[in-house]
Amino acid sequence: MDKKLDFENLRKKLETEHTFPTVYMFKFIVPADNRKIALVESLFNEEAEIHQKQSSKGSYFSLTAKQVVISVDDIIAIYEKASEIEGLMAL
């Protein structure tokens, strides 16, 4: 990810703002590269609702995924795996 997340601060924020289990919405922007898009989609389970939208110039895709998570740990785990995808930005 271009901007490294501070996972401990994120954890604290999520714990105060959410009650678990919950449906959590993840938003990512990724270069228009089929492999990278597939890597992002693979972060989520089969029941996740995933939407893609290509940028006006076609060089990026925004991906929004809604998934049921049981705990903060589930969210952090997805962000940690996402941080390994080159060029990905988390919103």
PDB file with one MODEL, atoms N, CA, C and O in Angstrom:
MODEL        1
ATOM      1  N   MET A   1       0.847  -1.173   0.000  1.00  0.00           N
ATOM      2  CA  MET A   1       0.000   0.000   0.000  1.00  0.00           C
ATOM      3  C   MET A   1       0.890   1.232   0.000  1.00  0.00           C
ATOM      4  O   MET A   1       1.978   1.229   0.576  1.00  0.00           O
ATOM      5  N   ASP A   2       0.422   2.265  -0.641  1.00  0.00           N
ATOM      6  CA  ASP A   2       1.220   3.478  -0.711  1.00  0.00           C
ATOM      7  C   ASP A   2       1.394   4.098   0.662  1.00  0.00           C
ATOM      8  O   ASP A   2       2.458   4.629   0.980  1.00  0.00           O
ATOM      9  N   LYS A   3       0.385   4.034   1.447  1.00  0.00           N
ATOM     10  CA  LYS A   3       0.420   4.644   2.774  1.00  0.00           C
ATOM     11  C   LYS A   3       0.275   3.523   3.797  1.00  0.00           C
ATOM     12  O   LYS A   3      -0.750   2.841   3.839  1.00  0.00           O
ATOM     13  N   LYS A   4       1.295   3.338   4.615  1.00  0.00           N
ATOM     14  CA  LYS A   4       1.248   2.262   5.608  1.00  0.00           C
ATOM     15  C   LYS A   4       0.224   2.591   6.685  1.00  0.00           C
ATOM     16  O   LYS A   4       0.194   3.692   7.234  1.00  0.00           O
ATOM     17  N   LEU A   5      -0.594   1.621   6.962  1.00  0.00           N
ATOM     18  CA  LEU A   5      -1.600   1.801   8.003  1.00  0.00           C
ATOM     19  C   LEU A   5      -0.980   1.576   9.374  1.00  0.00           C
ATOM     20  O   LEU A   5      -0.117   0.716   9.547  1.00  0.00           O
ATOM     21  N   ASP A   6      -1.420   2.337  10.314  1.00  0.00           N
ATOM     22  CA  ASP A   6      -1.043   2.130  11.705  1.00  0.00           C
ATOM     23  C   ASP A   6      -2.107   1.195  12.275  1.00  0.00           C
ATOM     24  O   ASP A   6      -3.176   1.636  12.694  1.00  0.00           O
ATOM     25  N   PHE A   7      -1.802  -0.092  12.284  1.00  0.00           N
ATOM     26  CA  PHE A   7      -2.801  -1.086  12.638  1.00  0.00           C
ATOM     27  C   PHE A   7      -3.291  -0.974  14.076  1.00  0.00           C
ATOM     28  O   PHE A   7      -4.450  -1.287  14.347  1.00  0.00           O
ATOM     29  N   GLU A   8      -2.456  -0.542  14.995  1.00  0.00           N
ATOM     30  CA  GLU A   8      -2.908  -0.404  16.387  1.00  0.00           C
ATOM     31  C   GLU A   8      -3.917   0.733  16.533  1.00  0.00           C
ATOM     32  O   GLU A   8      -4.918   0.586  17.234  1.00  0.00           O
ATOM     33  N   ASN A   9      -3.661   1.863  15.878  1.00  0.00           N
ATOM     34  CA  ASN A   9      -4.634   2.956  15.916  1.00  0.00           C
ATOM     35  C   ASN A   9      -5.922   2.559  15.212  1.00  0.00           C
ATOM     36  O   ASN A   9      -7.014   2.912  15.658  1.00  0.00           O
ATOM     37  N   LEU A  10      -5.793   1.829  14.118  1.00  0.00           N
ATOM     38  CA  LEU A  10      -6.980   1.343  13.413  1.00  0.00           C
ATOM     39  C   LEU A  10      -7.779   0.411  14.316  1.00  0.00           C
ATOM     40  O   LEU A  10      -9.005   0.501  14.377  1.00  0.00           O
ATOM     41  N   ARG A  11      -7.090  -0.479  15.011  1.00  0.00           N
ATOM     42  CA  ARG A  11      -7.756  -1.416  15.917  1.00  0.00           C
ATOM     43  C   ARG A  11      -8.572  -0.664  16.975  1.00  0.00           C
ATOM     44  O   ARG A  11      -9.732  -0.993  17.220  1.00  0.00           O
ATOM     45  N   LYS A  12      -7.962   0.339  17.594  1.00  0.00           N
ATOM     46  CA  LYS A  12      -8.653   1.117  18.626  1.00  0.00           C
ATOM     47  C   LYS A  12      -9.879   1.820  18.068  1.00  0.00           C
ATOM     48  O   LYS A  12     -10.938   1.839  18.695  1.00  0.00           O
ATOM     49  N   LYS A  13      -9.726   2.395  16.886  1.00  0.00           N
ATOM     50  CA  LYS A  13     -10.841   3.103  16.260  1.00  0.00           C
ATOM     51  C   LYS A  13     -11.985   2.138  15.930  1.00  0.00           C
ATOM     52  O   LYS A  13     -13.149   2.442  16.190  1.00  0.00           O
ATOM     53  N   LEU A  14     -11.654   0.989  15.365  1.00  0.00           N
ATOM     54  CA  LEU A  14     -12.678   0.005  15.016  1.00  0.00           C
ATOM     55  C   LEU A  14     -13.402  -0.515  16.253  1.00  0.00           C
ATOM     56  O   LEU A  14     -14.618  -0.704  16.231  1.00  0.00           O
ATOM     57  N   GLU A  15     -12.656  -0.745  17.332  1.00  0.00           N
ATOM     58  CA  GLU A  15     -13.265  -1.256  18.564  1.00  0.00           C
ATOM     59  C   GLU A  15     -14.250  -0.264  19.165  1.00  0.00           C
ATOM     60  O   GLU A  15     -15.235  -0.674  19.779  1.00  0.00           O
ATOM     61  N   THR A  16     -14.003   1.038  19.001  1.00  0.00           N
ATOM     62  CA  THR A  16     -14.913   2.031  19.568  1.00  0.00           C
ATOM     63  C   THR A  16     -16.087   2.338  18.644  1.00  0.00           C
ATOM     64  O   THR A  16     -17.139   2.774  19.111  1.00  0.00           O
ATOM     65  N   GLU A  17     -15.921   2.116  17.336  1.00  0.00           N
ATOM     66  CA  GLU A  17     -16.959   2.496  16.380  1.00  0.00           C
ATOM     67  C   GLU A  17     -17.859   1.356  15.917  1.00  0.00           C
ATOM     68  O   GLU A  17     -18.897   1.604  15.305  1.00  0.00           O
ATOM     69  N   HIS A  18     -17.478   0.111  16.199  1.00  0.00           N
ATOM     70  CA  HIS A  18     -18.246  -1.020  15.680  1.00  0.00           C
ATOM     71  C   HIS A  18     -18.580  -2.017  16.787  1.00  0.00           C
ATOM     72  O   HIS A  18     -17.847  -2.163  17.766  1.00  0.00           O
ATOM     73  N   THR A  19     -19.702  -2.690  16.600  1.00  0.00           N
ATOM     74  CA  THR A  19     -20.099  -3.808  17.442  1.00  0.00           C
ATOM     75  C   THR A  19     -20.023  -5.051  16.562  1.00  0.00           C
ATOM     76  O   THR A  19     -20.512  -5.048  15.432  1.00  0.00           O
ATOM     77  N   PHE A  20     -19.420  -6.095  17.074  1.00  0.00           N
ATOM     78  CA  PHE A  20     -19.192  -7.298  16.273  1.00  0.00           C
ATOM     79  C   PHE A  20     -20.085  -8.430  16.706  1.00  0.00           C
ATOM     80  O   PHE A  20     -20.434  -8.540  17.881  1.00  0.00           O
ATOM     81  N   PRO A  21     -20.466  -9.296  15.740  1.00  0.00           N
ATOM     82  CA  PRO A  21     -20.149  -9.280  14.314  1.00  0.00           C
ATOM     83  C   PRO A  21     -20.871  -8.129  13.600  1.00  0.00           C
ATOM     84  O   PRO A  21     -21.882  -7.614  14.076  1.00  0.00           O
ATOM     85  N   THR A  22     -20.317  -7.745  12.443  1.00  0.00           N
ATOM     86  CA  THR A  22     -20.885  -6.654  11.665  1.00  0.00           C
ATOM     87  C   THR A  22     -20.553  -6.826  10.193  1.00  0.00           C
ATOM     88  O   THR A  22     -19.661  -7.590   9.826  1.00  0.00           O
ATOM     89  N   VAL A  23     -21.281  -6.106   9.361  1.00  0.00           N
ATOM     90  CA  VAL A  23     -20.925  -6.031   7.947  1.00  0.00           C
ATOM     91  C   VAL A  23     -19.991  -4.834   7.821  1.00  0.00           C
ATOM     92  O   VAL A  23     -20.359  -3.712   8.171  1.00  0.00           O
ATOM     93  N   TYR A  24     -18.792  -5.073   7.324  1.00  0.00           N
ATOM     94  CA  TYR A  24     -17.787  -4.016   7.211  1.00  0.00           C
ATOM     95  C   TYR A  24     -17.524  -3.736   5.737  1.00  0.00           C
ATOM     96  O   TYR A  24     -17.453  -4.658   4.924  1.00  0.00           O
ATOM     97  N   MET A  25     -17.383  -2.470   5.401  1.00  0.00           N
ATOM     98  CA  MET A  25     -17.122  -2.088   4.023  1.00  0.00           C
ATOM     99  C   MET A  25     -15.651  -1.701   3.850  1.00  0.00           C
ATOM    100  O   MET A  25     -15.142  -0.799   4.516  1.00  0.00           O
ATOM    101  N   PHE A  26     -14.996  -2.402   2.947  1.00  0.00           N
ATOM    102  CA  PHE A  26     -13.609  -2.144   2.593  1.00  0.00           C
ATOM    103  C   PHE A  26     -13.596  -1.402   1.264  1.00  0.00           C
ATOM    104  O   PHE A  26     -14.388  -1.705   0.371  1.00  0.00           O
ATOM    105  N   LYS A  27     -12.695  -0.428   1.130  1.00  0.00           N
ATOM    106  CA  LYS A  27     -12.548   0.296  -0.140  1.00  0.00           C
ATOM    107  C   LYS A  27     -11.069   0.364  -0.500  1.00  0.00           C
ATOM    108  O   LYS A  27     -10.224   0.756   0.304  1.00  0.00           O
ATOM    109  N   PHE A  28     -10.792  -0.030  -1.734  1.00  0.00           N
ATOM    110  CA  PHE A  28      -9.425  -0.018  -2.230  1.00  0.00           C
ATOM    111  C   PHE A  28      -9.391   0.585  -3.630  1.00  0.00           C
ATOM    112  O   PHE A  28     -10.362   0.499  -4.382  1.00  0.00           O
ATOM    113  N   ILE A  29      -8.267   1.189  -3.964  1.00  0.00           N
ATOM    114  CA  ILE A  29      -7.990   1.616  -5.331  1.00  0.00           C
ATOM    115  C   ILE A  29      -6.750   0.862  -5.762  1.00  0.00           C
ATOM    116  O   ILE A  29      -5.755   0.801  -5.039  1.00  0.00           O
ATOM    117  N   VAL A  30      -6.826   0.286  -6.957  1.00  0.00           N
ATOM    118  CA  VAL A  30      -5.738  -0.556  -7.447  1.00  0.00           C
ATOM    119  C   VAL A  30      -5.502  -0.235  -8.923  1.00  0.00           C
ATOM    120  O   VAL A  30      -6.445   0.086  -9.646  1.00  0.00           O
ATOM    121  N   PRO A  31      -4.238  -0.322  -9.375  1.00  0.00           N
ATOM    122  CA  PRO A  31      -3.967  -0.110 -10.799  1.00  0.00           C
ATOM    123  C   PRO A  31      -4.797  -1.076 -11.649  1.00  0.00           C
ATOM    124  O   PRO A  31      -5.125  -2.179 -11.211  1.00  0.00           O
ATOM    125  N   ALA A  32      -5.128  -0.651 -12.856  1.00  0.00           N
ATOM    126  CA  ALA A  32      -5.929  -1.477 -13.772  1.00  0.00           C
ATOM    127  C   ALA A  32      -5.066  -2.622 -14.293  1.00  0.00           C
ATOM    128  O   ALA A  32      -4.570  -2.595 -15.420  1.00  0.00           O
ATOM    129  N   ASP A  33      -4.907  -3.604 -13.457  1.00  0.00           N
ATOM    130  CA  ASP A  33      -4.082  -4.779 -13.739  1.00  0.00           C
ATOM    131  C   ASP A  33      -4.898  -5.971 -13.256  1.00  0.00           C
ATOM    132  O   ASP A  33      -5.191  -6.086 -12.066  1.00  0.00           O
ATOM    133  N   ASN A  34      -5.267  -6.859 -14.180  1.00  0.00           N
ATOM    134  CA  ASN A  34      -6.144  -7.981 -13.830  1.00  0.00           C
ATOM    135  C   ASN A  34      -5.607  -8.810 -12.679  1.00  0.00           C
ATOM    136  O   ASN A  34      -6.378  -9.275 -11.840  1.00  0.00           O
ATOM    137  N   ARG A  35      -4.303  -9.002 -12.626  1.00  0.00           N
ATOM    138  CA  ARG A  35      -3.710  -9.802 -11.546  1.00  0.00           C
ATOM    139  C   ARG A  35      -3.926  -9.123 -10.195  1.00  0.00           C
ATOM    140  O   ARG A  35      -4.289  -9.778  -9.218  1.00  0.00           O
ATOM    141  N   LYS A  36      -3.704  -7.814 -10.142  1.00  0.00           N
ATOM    142  CA  LYS A  36      -3.871  -7.092  -8.877  1.00  0.00           C
ATOM    143  C   LYS A  36      -5.334  -7.032  -8.455  1.00  0.00           C
ATOM    144  O   LYS A  36      -5.646  -7.132  -7.268  1.00  0.00           O
ATOM    145  N   ILE A  37      -6.223  -6.869  -9.416  1.00  0.00           N
ATOM    146  CA  ILE A  37      -7.656  -6.874  -9.104  1.00  0.00           C
ATOM    147  C   ILE A  37      -8.048  -8.235  -8.529  1.00  0.00           C
ATOM    148  O   ILE A  37      -8.790  -8.312  -7.549  1.00  0.00           O
ATOM    149  N   ALA A  38      -7.545  -9.308  -9.145  1.00  0.00           N
ATOM    150  CA  ALA A  38      -7.843 -10.661  -8.652  1.00  0.00           C
ATOM    151  C   ALA A  38      -7.272 -10.872  -7.251  1.00  0.00           C
ATOM    152  O   ALA A  38      -7.903 -11.526  -6.420  1.00  0.00           O
ATOM    153  N   LEU A  39      -6.085 -10.325  -6.980  1.00  0.00           N
ATOM    154  CA  LEU A  39      -5.499 -10.449  -5.643  1.00  0.00           C
ATOM    155  C   LEU A  39      -6.376  -9.760  -4.600  1.00  0.00           C
ATOM    156  O   LEU A  39      -6.581 -10.290  -3.508  1.00  0.00           O
ATOM    157  N   VAL A  40      -6.891  -8.584  -4.937  1.00  0.00           N
ATOM    158  CA  VAL A  40      -7.776  -7.883  -3.994  1.00  0.00           C
ATOM    159  C   VAL A  40      -9.048  -8.695  -3.770  1.00  0.00           C
ATOM    160  O   VAL A  40      -9.474  -8.881  -2.630  1.00  0.00           O
ATOM    161  N   GLU A  41      -9.648  -9.172  -4.841  1.00  0.00           N
ATOM    162  CA  GLU A  41     -10.882  -9.950  -4.697  1.00  0.00           C
ATOM    163  C   GLU A  41     -10.665 -11.220  -3.879  1.00  0.00           C
ATOM    164  O   GLU A  41     -11.573 -11.676  -3.184  1.00  0.00           O
ATOM    165  N   SER A  42      -9.463 -11.792  -3.962  1.00  0.00           N
ATOM    166  CA  SER A  42      -9.180 -13.033  -3.234  1.00  0.00           C
ATOM    167  C   SER A  42      -9.060 -12.807  -1.717  1.00  0.00           C
ATOM    168  O   SER A  42      -9.015 -13.769  -0.952  1.00  0.00           O
ATOM    169  N   LEU A  43      -9.008 -11.554  -1.289  1.00  0.00           N
ATOM    170  CA  LEU A  43      -8.944 -11.257   0.147  1.00  0.00           C
ATOM    171  C   LEU A  43     -10.261 -11.561   0.860  1.00  0.00           C
ATOM    172  O   LEU A  43     -10.299 -11.672   2.086  1.00  0.00           O
ATOM    173  N   PHE A  44     -11.334 -11.694   0.091  1.00  0.00           N
ATOM    174  CA  PHE A  44     -12.668 -11.795   0.667  1.00  0.00           C
ATOM    175  C   PHE A  44     -13.275 -13.171   0.449  1.00  0.00           C
ATOM    176  O   PHE A  44     -12.888 -13.898  -0.466  1.00  0.00           O
ATOM    177  N   ASN A  45     -14.235 -13.517   1.308  1.00  0.00           N
ATOM    178  CA  ASN A  45     -14.882 -14.822   1.175  1.00  0.00           C
ATOM    179  C   ASN A  45     -15.954 -14.794   0.085  1.00  0.00           C
ATOM    180  O   ASN A  45     -16.272 -13.734  -0.455  1.00  0.00           O
ATOM    181  N   GLU A  46     -16.501 -15.952  -0.230  1.00  0.00           N
ATOM    182  CA  GLU A  46     -17.468 -16.092  -1.323  1.00  0.00           C
ATOM    183  C   GLU A  46     -18.736 -15.283  -1.096  1.00  0.00           C
ATOM    184  O   GLU A  46     -19.386 -14.876  -2.059  1.00  0.00           O
ATOM    185  N   GLU A  47     -19.098 -15.044   0.157  1.00  0.00           N
ATOM    186  CA  GLU A  47     -20.325 -14.328   0.464  1.00  0.00           C
ATOM    187  C   GLU A  47     -20.170 -12.808   0.369  1.00  0.00           C
ATOM    188  O   GLU A  47     -21.164 -12.083   0.423  1.00  0.00           O
ATOM    189  N   ALA A  48     -18.956 -12.329   0.232  1.00  0.00           N
ATOM    190  CA  ALA A  48     -18.711 -10.882   0.171  1.00  0.00           C
ATOM    191  C   ALA A  48     -19.353 -10.292  -1.083  1.00  0.00           C
ATOM    192  O   ALA A  48     -19.374 -10.910  -2.147  1.00  0.00           O
ATOM    193  N   GLU A  49     -19.869  -9.089  -0.923  1.00  0.00           N
ATOM    194  CA  GLU A  49     -20.440  -8.347  -2.045  1.00  0.00           C
ATOM    195  C   GLU A  49     -19.347  -7.400  -2.544  1.00  0.00           C
ATOM    196  O   GLU A  49     -18.943  -6.483  -1.828  1.00  0.00           O
ATOM    197  N   ILE A  50     -18.870  -7.623  -3.769  1.00  0.00           N
ATOM    198  CA  ILE A  50     -17.753  -6.852  -4.306  1.00  0.00           C
ATOM    199  C   ILE A  50     -18.200  -6.098  -5.551  1.00  0.00           C
ATOM    200  O   ILE A  50     -18.804  -6.670  -6.458  1.00  0.00           O
ATOM    201  N   HIS A  51     -17.890  -4.802  -5.578  1.00  0.00           N
ATOM    202  CA  HIS A  51     -18.203  -3.962  -6.726  1.00  0.00           C
ATOM    203  C   HIS A  51     -16.921  -3.320  -7.236  1.00  0.00           C
ATOM    204  O   HIS A  51     -16.055  -2.912  -6.462  1.00  0.00           O
ATOM    205  N   GLN A  52     -16.822  -3.243  -8.560  1.00  0.00           N
ATOM    206  CA  GLN A  52     -15.667  -2.609  -9.204  1.00  0.00           C
ATOM    207  C   GLN A  52     -16.139  -1.423 -10.030  1.00  0.00           C
ATOM    208  O   GLN A  52     -17.238  -1.428 -10.585  1.00  0.00           O
ATOM    209  N   LYS A  53     -15.284  -0.406 -10.100  1.00  0.00           N
ATOM    210  CA  LYS A  53     -15.562   0.727 -10.967  1.00  0.00           C
ATOM    211  C   LYS A  53     -14.240   1.219 -11.533  1.00  0.00           C
ATOM    212  O   LYS A  53     -13.296   1.496 -10.792  1.00  0.00           O
ATOM    213  N   GLN A  54     -14.185   1.324 -12.855  1.00  0.00           N
ATOM    214  CA  GLN A  54     -12.966   1.775 -13.514  1.00  0.00           C
ATOM    215  C   GLN A  54     -12.920   3.303 -13.505  1.00  0.00           C
ATOM    216  O   GLN A  54     -13.951   3.964 -13.634  1.00  0.00           O
ATOM    217  N   SER A  55     -11.720   3.852 -13.352  1.00  0.00           N
ATOM    218  CA  SER A  55     -11.542   5.306 -13.377  1.00  0.00           C
ATOM    219  C   SER A  55     -11.839   5.837 -14.775  1.00  0.00           C
ATOM    220  O   SER A  55     -11.834   5.083 -15.749  1.00  0.00           O
ATOM    221  N   SER A  56     -12.096   7.129 -14.865  1.00  0.00           N
ATOM    222  CA  SER A  56     -12.457   7.730 -16.153  1.00  0.00           C
ATOM    223  C   SER A  56     -11.361   7.559 -17.206  1.00  0.00           C
ATOM    224  O   SER A  56     -11.664   7.429 -18.392  1.00  0.00           O
ATOM    225  N   LYS A  57     -10.110   7.558 -16.792  1.00  0.00           N
ATOM    226  CA  LYS A  57      -9.006   7.367 -17.744  1.00  0.00           C
ATOM    227  C   LYS A  57      -8.649   5.897 -17.927  1.00  0.00           C
ATOM    228  O   LYS A  57      -7.842   5.550 -18.790  1.00  0.00           O
ATOM    229  N   GLY A  58      -9.256   5.032 -17.108  1.00  0.00           N
ATOM    230  CA  GLY A  58      -9.033   3.592 -17.250  1.00  0.00           C
ATOM    231  C   GLY A  58      -7.776   3.054 -16.612  1.00  0.00           C
ATOM    232  O   GLY A  58      -7.446   1.883 -16.797  1.00  0.00           O
ATOM    233  N   SER A  59      -7.063   3.880 -15.865  1.00  0.00           N
ATOM    234  CA  SER A  59      -5.791   3.415 -15.308  1.00  0.00           C
ATOM    235  C   SER A  59      -5.929   2.810 -13.911  1.00  0.00           C
ATOM    236  O   SER A  59      -4.987   2.190 -13.418  1.00  0.00           O
ATOM    237  N   TYR A  60      -7.071   2.977 -13.275  1.00  0.00           N
ATOM    238  CA  TYR A  60      -7.300   2.441 -11.932  1.00  0.00           C
ATOM    239  C   TYR A  60      -8.695   1.844 -11.826  1.00  0.00           C
ATOM    240  O   TYR A  60      -9.597   2.164 -12.601  1.00  0.00           O
ATOM    241  N   PHE A  61      -8.841   0.965 -10.839  1.00  0.00           N
ATOM    242  CA  PHE A  61     -10.151   0.443 -10.466  1.00  0.00           C
ATOM    243  C   PHE A  61     -10.362   0.719  -8.988  1.00  0.00           C
ATOM    244  O   PHE A  61      -9.441   0.584  -8.183  1.00  0.00           O
ATOM    245  N   SER A  62     -11.573   1.103  -8.641  1.00  0.00           N
ATOM    246  CA  SER A  62     -11.925   1.142  -7.219  1.00  0.00           C
ATOM    247  C   SER A  62     -12.710  -0.126  -6.949  1.00  0.00           C
ATOM    248  O   SER A  62     -13.579  -0.515  -7.729  1.00  0.00           O
ATOM    249  N   LEU A  63     -12.391  -0.761  -5.837  1.00  0.00           N
ATOM    250  CA  LEU A  63     -13.095  -1.967  -5.420  1.00  0.00           C
ATOM    251  C   LEU A  63     -13.683  -1.720  -4.039  1.00  0.00           C
ATOM    252  O   LEU A  63     -12.986  -1.310  -3.111  1.00  0.00           O
ATOM    253  N   THR A  64     -14.969  -1.977  -3.926  1.00  0.00           N
ATOM    254  CA  THR A  64     -15.665  -1.868  -2.654  1.00  0.00           C
ATOM    255  C   THR A  64     -16.191  -3.250  -2.319  1.00  0.00           C
ATOM    256  O   THR A  64     -16.860  -3.884  -3.135  1.00  0.00           O
ATOM    257  N   ALA A  65     -15.890  -3.713  -1.123  1.00  0.00           N
ATOM    258  CA  ALA A  65     -16.334  -5.041  -0.695  1.00  0.00           C
ATOM    259  C   ALA A  65     -17.023  -4.931   0.655  1.00  0.00           C
ATOM    260  O   ALA A  65     -16.512  -4.302   1.581  1.00  0.00           O
ATOM    261  N   LYS A  66     -18.184  -5.550   0.751  1.00  0.00           N
ATOM    262  CA  LYS A  66     -18.893  -5.645   2.026  1.00  0.00           C
ATOM    263  C   LYS A  66     -18.855  -7.099   2.449  1.00  0.00           C
ATOM    264  O   LYS A  66     -19.243  -7.997   1.703  1.00  0.00           O
ATOM    265  N   GLN A  67     -18.376  -7.308   3.669  1.00  0.00           N
ATOM    266  CA  GLN A  67     -18.229  -8.672   4.173  1.00  0.00           C
ATOM    267  C   GLN A  67     -18.566  -8.714   5.657  1.00  0.00           C
ATOM    268  O   GLN A  67     -18.270  -7.777   6.399  1.00  0.00           O
ATOM    269  N   VAL A  68     -19.180  -9.795   6.075  1.00  0.00           N
ATOM    270  CA  VAL A  68     -19.442  -9.997   7.497  1.00  0.00           C
ATOM    271  C   VAL A  68     -18.117 -10.349   8.168  1.00  0.00           C
ATOM    272  O   VAL A  68     -17.402 -11.250   7.729  1.00  0.00           O
ATOM    273  N   VAL A  69     -17.806  -9.625   9.233  1.00  0.00           N
ATOM    274  CA  VAL A  69     -16.605  -9.902  10.014  1.00  0.00           C
ATOM    275  C   VAL A  69     -17.020 -10.190  11.450  1.00  0.00           C
ATOM    276  O   VAL A  69     -17.975  -9.611  11.967  1.00  0.00           O
ATOM    277  N   ILE A  70     -16.289 -11.085  12.074  1.00  0.00           N
ATOM    278  CA  ILE A  70     -16.611 -11.510  13.436  1.00  0.00           C
ATOM    279  C   ILE A  70     -15.941 -10.631  14.471  1.00  0.00           C
ATOM    280  O   ILE A  70     -16.464 -10.432  15.567  1.00  0.00           O
ATOM    281  N   SER A  71     -14.760 -10.096  14.110  1.00  0.00           N
ATOM    282  CA  SER A  71     -14.004  -9.300  15.078  1.00  0.00           C
ATOM    283  C   SER A  71     -13.101  -8.306  14.361  1.00  0.00           C
ATOM    284  O   SER A  71     -12.963  -8.338  13.138  1.00  0.00           O
ATOM    285  N   VAL A  72     -12.496  -7.433  15.137  1.00  0.00           N
ATOM    286  CA  VAL A  72     -11.516  -6.491  14.612  1.00  0.00           C
ATOM    287  C   VAL A  72     -10.377  -7.248  13.946  1.00  0.00           C
ATOM    288  O   VAL A  72      -9.835  -6.790  12.940  1.00  0.00           O
ATOM    289  N   ASP A  73     -10.011  -8.387  14.488  1.00  0.00           N
ATOM    290  CA  ASP A  73      -8.904  -9.175  13.929  1.00  0.00           C
ATOM    291  C   ASP A  73      -9.159  -9.552  12.474  1.00  0.00           C
ATOM    292  O   ASP A  73      -8.224  -9.593  11.674  1.00  0.00           O
ATOM    293  N   ASP A  74     -10.416  -9.828  12.123  1.00  0.00           N
ATOM    294  CA  ASP A  74     -10.748 -10.163  10.735  1.00  0.00           C
ATOM    295  C   ASP A  74     -10.447  -8.983   9.810  1.00  0.00           C
ATOM    296  O   ASP A  74      -9.909  -9.170   8.719  1.00  0.00           O
ATOM    297  N   ILE A  75     -10.792  -7.780  10.243  1.00  0.00           N
ATOM    298  CA  ILE A  75     -10.560  -6.578   9.439  1.00  0.00           C
ATOM    299  C   ILE A  75      -9.071  -6.318   9.290  1.00  0.00           C
ATOM    300  O   ILE A  75      -8.579  -6.072   8.189  1.00  0.00           O
ATOM    301  N   ILE A  76      -8.356  -6.377  10.412  1.00  0.00           N
ATOM    302  CA  ILE A  76      -6.911  -6.125  10.391  1.00  0.00           C
ATOM    303  C   ILE A  76      -6.211  -7.138   9.486  1.00  0.00           C
ATOM    304  O   ILE A  76      -5.301  -6.773   8.743  1.00  0.00           O
ATOM    305  N   ALA A  77      -6.620  -8.388   9.540  1.00  0.00           N
ATOM    306  CA  ALA A  77      -5.993  -9.428   8.715  1.00  0.00           C
ATOM    307  C   ALA A  77      -6.135  -9.108   7.228  1.00  0.00           C
ATOM    308  O   ALA A  77      -5.193  -9.305   6.460  1.00  0.00           O
ATOM    309  N   ILE A  78      -7.302  -8.618   6.819  1.00  0.00           N
ATOM    310  CA  ILE A  78      -7.508  -8.271   5.412  1.00  0.00           C
ATOM    311  C   ILE A  78      -6.632  -7.087   5.027  1.00  0.00           C
ATOM    312  O   ILE A  78      -6.008  -7.097   3.966  1.00  0.00           O
ATOM    313  N   TYR A  79      -6.580  -6.064   5.881  1.00  0.00           N
ATOM    314  CA  TYR A  79      -5.723  -4.912   5.576  1.00  0.00           C
ATOM    315  C   TYR A  79      -4.244  -5.297   5.542  1.00  0.00           C
ATOM    316  O   TYR A  79      -3.492  -4.763   4.727  1.00  0.00           O
ATOM    317  N   GLU A  80      -3.820  -6.202   6.402  1.00  0.00           N
ATOM    318  CA  GLU A  80      -2.418  -6.645   6.391  1.00  0.00           C
ATOM    319  C   GLU A  80      -2.085  -7.357   5.083  1.00  0.00           C
ATOM    320  O   GLU A  80      -1.038  -7.107   4.485  1.00  0.00           O
ATOM    321  N   LYS A  81      -2.982  -8.250   4.637  1.00  0.00           N
ATOM    322  CA  LYS A  81      -2.750  -8.942   3.364  1.00  0.00           C
ATOM    323  C   LYS A  81      -2.795  -7.957   2.202  1.00  0.00           C
ATOM    324  O   LYS A  81      -1.999  -8.060   1.269  1.00  0.00           O
ATOM    325  N   ALA A  82      -3.720  -7.006   2.254  1.00  0.00           N
ATOM    326  CA  ALA A  82      -3.838  -6.010   1.183  1.00  0.00           C
ATOM    327  C   ALA A  82      -2.587  -5.156   1.089  1.00  0.00           C
ATOM    328  O   ALA A  82      -2.209  -4.726  -0.001  1.00  0.00           O
ATOM    329  N   SER A  83      -1.943  -4.906   2.218  1.00  0.00           N
ATOM    330  CA  SER A  83      -0.753  -4.043   2.224  1.00  0.00           C
ATOM    331  C   SER A  83       0.404  -4.654   1.433  1.00  0.00           C
ATOM    332  O   SER A  83       1.373  -3.963   1.119  1.00  0.00           O
ATOM    333  N   GLU A  84       0.308  -5.930   1.114  1.00  0.00           N
ATOM    334  CA  GLU A  84       1.342  -6.596   0.335  1.00  0.00           C
ATOM    335  C   GLU A  84       1.156  -6.442  -1.174  1.00  0.00           C
ATOM    336  O   GLU A  84       2.036  -6.817  -1.949  1.00  0.00           O
ATOM    337  N   ILE A  85       0.015  -5.893  -1.595  1.00  0.00           N
ATOM    338  CA  ILE A  85      -0.278  -5.734  -3.019  1.00  0.00           C
ATOM    339  C   ILE A  85       0.297  -4.399  -3.497  1.00  0.00           C
ATOM    340  O   ILE A  85      -0.133  -3.332  -3.057  1.00  0.00           O
ATOM    341  N   GLU A  86       1.260  -4.473  -4.390  1.00  0.00           N
ATOM    342  CA  GLU A  86       1.948  -3.261  -4.858  1.00  0.00           C
ATOM    343  C   GLU A  86       0.990  -2.321  -5.574  1.00  0.00           C
ATOM    344  O   GLU A  86       0.212  -2.741  -6.430  1.00  0.00           O
ATOM    345  N   GLY A  87       1.057  -1.048  -5.214  1.00  0.00           N
ATOM    346  CA  GLY A  87       0.249  -0.028  -5.869  1.00  0.00           C
ATOM    347  C   GLY A  87      -1.144   0.145  -5.301  1.00  0.00           C
ATOM    348  O   GLY A  87      -1.872   1.041  -5.728  1.00  0.00           O
ATOM    349  N   LEU A  88      -1.533  -0.686  -4.352  1.00  0.00           N
ATOM    350  CA  LEU A  88      -2.874  -0.617  -3.775  1.00  0.00           C
ATOM    351  C   LEU A  88      -2.968   0.513  -2.766  1.00  0.00           C
ATOM    352  O   LEU A  88      -2.038   0.748  -1.995  1.00  0.00           O
ATOM    353  N   MET A  89      -4.088   1.207  -2.775  1.00  0.00           N
ATOM    354  CA  MET A  89      -4.371   2.243  -1.787  1.00  0.00           C
ATOM    355  C   MET A  89      -5.647   1.859  -1.064  1.00  0.00           C
ATOM    356  O   MET A  89      -6.645   1.508  -1.693  1.00  0.00           O
ATOM    357  N   ALA A  90      -5.615   1.926   0.263  1.00  0.00           N
ATOM    358  CA  ALA A  90      -6.799   1.660   1.082  1.00  0.00           C
ATOM    359  C   ALA A  90      -7.444   2.987   1.424  1.00  0.00           C
ATOM    360  O   ALA A  90      -6.758   3.960   1.737  1.00  0.00           O
ATOM    361  N   LEU A  91      -8.762   3.023   1.363  1.00  0.00           N
ATOM    362  CA  LEU A  91      -9.487   4.243   1.711  1.00  0.00           C
ATOM    363  C   LEU A  91     -10.216   4.059   3.017  1.00  0.00           C
ATOM    364  O   LEU A  91     -10.888   4.979   3.483  1.00  0.00           O
TER     365      LEU A  91
ENDMDL
END
